[in-house]
Amino acid sequence: MRHASWLDTRARFVASTRRDGTLLDLGSSDGETLRHLRELRPDLNLIACDLQGAPETYPPDTRYLQADLVHDVLDLPNNSVDAVTCMHLVEHLSDLEPMFREVARVLVPGGRAYFETPHAKTVDFPHCPEESPVAFTLNFYDDNTHVAPVLPSRMQALAYSVGLQSGRSGISRNLVFALSHLVYRFRPWSRQRLTAYVHWRGWSAYAMASKASK
C-alpha cells in the first residue's frame, strides 16, 4: 500500500498525514493495525491507546496509553496529535461523546480523524460458517462485545458537536482484497476467503473529521 495507498480507504487517510507527524490509534488491541501503519508510514510517531492493550506486540518506539475512553482523559497535551485513527472501537462503547471530545482536544489545528465501524447492514449478514477454520465476525452480533451499530451520520454529528468539521464518509474497502473474492469464493473457507468476502460486500463504514486550522 505504500506506493498505491489509493487502493485502500484506511491507507489513503494515513498516507496523507504530514511527514514525521504524530498519529494516535484508539483501540489498538493486539497491534495488528499499528503494524500495518508502521509498514505504510515508518516515519510517523505512533501512540497506541487501549484499556487492555498488548504493548509488547506494538511496533518499536510506540508510546502506549492505557485508558478507558468512556471515562478517562488522555495523557496528552492539547493540540499535540496530527492524525487519529479509530478502527472498530465505537461499536464497543456505551458512550461516544467523551472520546470524541478528547479527539477534538488533542488534534492540532488542521489535524484529521478517521473512524471505522461495522456497517449497519452487517446485522443482516450471514453468520460465520461452521466449517470455517478461524473465528470471524461476519454478522454484527457474531461479536458479543458489540453494543450497537453506529452510523457514519452519527459519528459526523458527534464530531460536529465537539467542534470538529465533518468530512467524507462511506464504505471502507481494500480494492485488491475485494477483487480477490472473485477467486477465493471458489476455494474452501479460510481467513483469506472471509477477508475477501467482507471487502467485496463492504462490511465496514467510515467517517472522517478534521479540526479547523487557525
Buried (B, 14 or more C-beta within 10 A) or exposed (E): BEEEBEBBBBBBBBBEBEEEBBBBBBBBBEBEBBBBBBEBBEEBBBBBBBBEBBBEBBBEEBBBBEBEBBEBEBEBEEEBBBBBBBBBBBBBBEEBEBBBBBBBBBBBEEBBBBBBBBBBBBEEBEEBEEEBEEEBBBBBEBBEEBEEBBBBEBBBEBBEEBBBBBBEBBBBBBEEBBBBBEEBEEEEBBEBBBBBBBBBBBBBBBBBBBBEEE
